[in-house]
Amino acid sequence: MARKHKGTLAVIEQIYQDIPAFTDIFTEESFYTFAFCFVCATILVAFILSRFITIKPVDF
């Protein structure tokens, strides 16, 4: 059982090394730009979807 645990730990460590850190991807300015664009896109998608999706009350 200890051998299986070591293999699992090795896989997790390899995945952790392969995924870049947050600071490797974003600078402070690029993070704020990304967050602003993400929020604007989310609002736009919600607005567009609200035109096509209507919620009707359930009759009991």
C-alpha positions, -999 to 999 in steps of 0.1 A, spaced: 0 0 0 29 24 7 42 17 -28 9 27 -44 9 59 -23 43 69 -35 33 64 -72 2 86 -66 24 113 -49 48 112 -78 20 118 -103 7 147 -83 41 162 -80 46 159 -118 13 176 -125 22 203 -101 55 209 -119 38 210 -153 12 236 -144 26 271 -145 22 293 -114 -2 322 -113 27 347 -114 42 330 -145 10 337 -164 -1 372 -152 14 404 -142 -7 427 -121 -18 448 -150 -26 418 -173 -46 402 -145 -68 433 -141 -72 435 -179 -82 398 -180 -106 403 -151 -123 433 -167 -127 415 -200 -140 384 -183 -166 404 -164 -177 423 -195 -180 390 -215 -200 374 -187 -224 403 -186 -228 403 -224 -234 365 -225 -260 368 -197 -278 396 -215 -279 377 -248 -291 345 -231 -318 364 -212 -333 373 -246 -337 336 -255 -344 319 -221 -376 327 -202 -384 312 -168 -421 304 -163 -437 299 -129 -446 264 -120 -483 257 -114 -490 236 -83 
